[in-house]
Amino acid sequence: MRKSFKLENLGCANCAAKMEHDISQLPGVNKATISFMTSKLMLDADAATPAELEPIVEAADAICTSYEKDCHILR
């Protein structure tokens, strides 16, 4: 499943690159791409339904918050 998410309060391109790398390493994630210019996360995961995708999004949100305290994935 491919899905796009808006990132709220993304303030650093270097942090975005680190977030992208760490999110890509999550189990079930095929590819993660973060565009700093548009503040968007493109997520390609093995999940077949939104319910299966939610734990991945929650883990990705925790990664974002670990690099930038106020950065969150809008759902």
N, CA, C and O of each residue as an XYZ file, in Angstrom:
300
protein
N       0.834     -1.170      0.000
C       0.000      0.000      0.000
C       0.881      1.236      0.000
O       1.814      1.353      0.795
N       0.576      2.144     -0.893
C       1.282      3.432     -0.931
C       0.358      4.514     -0.405
O      -0.822      4.574     -0.749
N       0.921      5.367      0.436
C       0.124      6.439      1.012
C       1.023      7.633      1.282
O       2.202      7.485      1.602
N       0.442      8.818      1.146
C       1.154     10.069      1.386
C       0.608     10.716      2.653
O      -0.598     10.717      2.900
N       1.523     11.267      3.452
C       1.148     11.929      4.695
C       1.816     13.299      4.765
O       2.951     13.463      4.317
N       1.127     14.265      5.317
C       1.686     15.595      5.552
C       2.429     15.569      6.880
O       1.930     15.019      7.862
N       3.610     16.158      6.912
C       4.390     16.274      8.143
C       4.214     17.680      8.694
O       4.474     18.668      8.006
N       3.777     17.756      9.921
C       3.565     19.048     10.564
C       4.831     19.459     11.309
O       5.421     18.659     12.035
N       5.240     20.703     11.125
C       6.391     21.294     11.827
C       7.724     20.642     11.486
O       8.586     20.506     12.355
N       7.901     20.240     10.241
C       9.197     19.722      9.791
C      10.099     20.924      9.528
O       9.810     21.738      8.651
N      11.192     21.037     10.283
C      11.977     22.251     10.204
C      13.417     22.084      9.750
O      14.135     23.078      9.634
N      13.860     20.867      9.490
C      15.275     20.653      9.201
C      15.434     19.586      8.120
O      14.941     18.467      8.261
N      16.125     19.942      7.048
C      16.327     19.005      5.941
C      17.198     17.825      6.372
O      16.960     16.695      5.944
N      18.190     18.070      7.205
C      19.057     16.998      7.679
C      18.266     16.005      8.541
O      18.442     14.792      8.426
N      17.406     16.531      9.391
C      16.559     15.661     10.211
C      15.605     14.858      9.330
O      15.348     13.685      9.602
N      15.084     15.478      8.285
C      14.182     14.784      7.356
C      14.892     13.593      6.716
O      14.299     12.527      6.551
N      16.148     13.774      6.360
C      16.917     12.679      5.760
C      17.120     11.541      6.761
O      17.042     10.368      6.396
N      17.377     11.888      8.014
C      17.548     10.861      9.056
C      16.229     10.139      9.321
O      16.208      8.921      9.498
N      15.130     10.893      9.347
C      13.803     10.286      9.536
C      13.512      9.309      8.406
O      13.062      8.187      8.637
N      13.776      9.752      7.181
C      13.537      8.912      6.003
C      14.298      7.596      6.120
O      13.744      6.528      5.860
N      15.554      7.673      6.506
C      16.383      6.469      6.654
C      15.807      5.534      7.707
O      15.661      4.336      7.467
N      15.479      6.084      8.878
C      14.993      5.251      9.978
C      13.627      4.645      9.667
O      13.382      3.483      9.990
N      12.738      5.412      9.047
C      11.416      4.895      8.696
C      11.552      3.776      7.665
O      10.805      2.798      7.705
N      12.492      3.915      6.753
C      12.725      2.876      5.740
C      13.160      1.552      6.356
O      12.973      0.497      5.751
N      13.739      1.597      7.554
C      14.216      0.393      8.232
C      13.131     -0.316      9.037
O      13.360     -1.418      9.536
N      11.957      0.294      9.171
C      10.880     -0.324      9.944
C      10.399     -1.616      9.273
O      10.367     -1.695      8.045
N      10.030     -2.619     10.057
C       9.485     -3.854      9.481
C       8.199     -3.563      8.706
O       7.323     -2.845      9.189
N       8.099     -4.116      7.523
C       6.911     -3.920      6.699
C       6.981     -2.739      5.761
O       6.091     -2.556      4.930
N       8.032     -1.924      5.878
C       8.178     -0.756      4.999
C       9.082     -1.133      3.828
O      10.211     -1.585      4.019
N       8.570     -0.941      2.622
C       9.370     -1.184      1.423
C      10.210      0.026      1.073
O      11.375     -0.101      0.695
N       9.607      1.213      1.200
C      10.321      2.445      0.886
C       9.628      3.615      1.568
O       8.400      3.675      1.632
N      10.420      4.530      2.070
C       9.907      5.769      2.653
C      10.685      6.922      2.042
O      11.910      6.873      1.937
N       9.971      7.948      1.644
C      10.593      9.133      1.062
C       9.995     10.364      1.721
O       8.774     10.497      1.808
N      10.853     11.263      2.183
C      10.384     12.515      2.769
C      10.867     13.662      1.895
O      12.056     13.779      1.599
N       9.929     14.504      1.489
C      10.253     15.717      0.756
C      10.242     16.876      1.748
O       9.193     17.232      2.284
N      11.401     17.455      1.988
C      11.487     18.580      2.913
C      10.732     19.786      2.366
O      10.076     20.503      3.121
N      10.822     20.010      1.075
C      10.182     21.185      0.457
C       8.658     21.160      0.595
O       8.038     22.203      0.801
N       8.062     19.988      0.484
C       6.599     19.902      0.575
C       6.136     19.373      1.935
O       4.936     19.322      2.203
N       7.069     18.987      2.781
C       6.766     18.399      4.096
C       5.835     17.202      3.973
O       4.840     17.093      4.690
N       6.178     16.301      3.045
C       5.357     15.105      2.839
C       6.186     13.840      2.985
O       7.352     13.780      2.595
N       5.543     12.835      3.559
C       6.110     11.496      3.680
C       5.352     10.601      2.712
O       4.128     10.489      2.788
N       6.082      9.964      1.799
C       5.498      8.952      0.913
C       5.922      7.605      1.477
O       7.112      7.318      1.604
N       4.938      6.787      1.811
C       5.203      5.517      2.453
C       4.698      4.377      1.580
O       3.533      4.355      1.181
N       5.580      3.433      1.288
C       5.218      2.220      0.554
C       5.455      1.062      1.518
O       6.590      0.761      1.889
N       4.344      0.415      1.917
C       4.437     -0.641      2.931
C       3.710     -1.899      2.467
O       2.907     -1.865      1.535
N       4.010     -3.006      3.140
C       3.384     -4.289      2.834
C       1.927     -4.355      3.281
O       1.204     -5.266      2.879
N       1.489     -3.415      4.096
C       0.131     -3.431      4.642
C      -0.909     -3.413      3.525
O      -0.778     -2.682      2.544
N      -1.948     -4.237      3.697
C      -3.006     -4.326      2.690
C      -4.200     -3.444      3.037
O      -4.976     -3.075      2.156
N      -4.352     -3.103      4.319
C      -5.481     -2.285      4.750
C      -4.984     -1.130      5.612
O      -3.875     -1.180      6.143
N      -5.807     -0.085      5.750
C      -5.412      1.021      6.637
C      -5.154      0.566      8.077
O      -4.292      1.121      8.759
N      -5.897     -0.441      8.538
C      -5.691     -0.947      9.900
C      -4.314     -1.586     10.056
O      -3.694     -1.474     11.113
N      -3.837     -2.251      9.014
C      -2.499     -2.854      9.057
C      -1.415     -1.791      8.939
O      -0.299     -1.977      9.426
N      -1.742     -0.686      8.296
C      -0.771      0.396      8.098
C      -0.597      1.243      9.360
O       0.471      1.815      9.574
N      -1.620      1.327     10.186
C      -1.605      2.221     11.349
C      -0.423      1.990     12.298
O       0.188      2.973     12.716
N      -0.061      0.744     12.667
C       1.108      0.576     13.547
C       2.409      1.093     12.914
O       3.290      1.589     13.616
N       2.519      0.976     11.604
C       3.707      1.487     10.913
C       3.730      3.007     10.986
O       4.778      3.607     11.226
N       2.574      3.628     10.779
C       2.483      5.095     10.836
C       2.781      5.584     12.248
O       3.446      6.605     12.424
N       2.295      4.863     13.254
C       2.579      5.241     14.642
C       4.075      5.160     14.937
O       4.623      6.044     15.595
N       4.735      4.118     14.462
C       6.178      3.975     14.663
C       6.928      5.079     13.908
O       7.906      5.627     14.416
N       6.469      5.402     12.699
C       7.090      6.479     11.917
C       6.911      7.823     12.618
O       7.824      8.648     12.621
N       5.751      8.044     13.204
C       5.501      9.289     13.936
C       6.445      9.404     15.132
O       6.951     10.487     15.422
N       6.681      8.290     15.824
C       7.608      8.292     16.962
C       9.026      8.628     16.506
O       9.757      9.329     17.206
N       9.411      8.130     15.341
C      10.732      8.458     14.786
C      10.823      9.952     14.491
O      11.814     10.597     14.834
N       9.795     10.498     13.856
C       9.790     11.929     13.534
C       9.926     12.771     14.799
O      10.700     13.727     14.835
N       9.163     12.408     15.846
C       9.197     13.147     17.101
C      10.554     13.013     17.798
O      10.976     13.920     18.516
N      11.233     11.887     17.588
C      12.536     11.713     18.221
C      13.586     12.669     17.648
O      14.529     13.043     18.345
N      13.426     13.061     16.395
C      14.369     14.002     15.781
C      13.931     15.450     15.957
O      14.767     16.326     16.176
N      12.639     15.709     15.865
C      12.106     17.054     16.052
C      10.872     16.949     16.934
O       9.851     16.389     16.536
N      10.983     17.487     18.119
C       9.959     17.316     19.147
C       8.546     17.655     18.660
O       7.590     16.973     19.031
N       8.402     18.688     17.843
C       7.081     19.148     17.398
C       6.640     18.590     16.056
O       5.580     18.966     15.554
N       7.425     17.707     15.468
C       7.103     17.159     14.149
C       6.215     15.930     14.308
O       6.545     14.984     15.023
N       5.070     15.975     13.612
C       4.117     14.867     13.663
C       3.561     14.561     12.290
O       3.534     15.423     11.411
N       3.119     13.330     12.113
C       2.465     12.918     10.876
C       0.977     13.208     11.031
O       0.336     12.726     11.965
N       0.437     13.995     10.113
C      -0.995     14.279     10.127
C      -1.734     13.143      9.435
O      -1.324     12.693      8.365
N      -2.802     12.687     10.030
C      -3.594     11.606      9.447
C      -4.958     12.116      9.124
O      -5.794     11.365      8.621
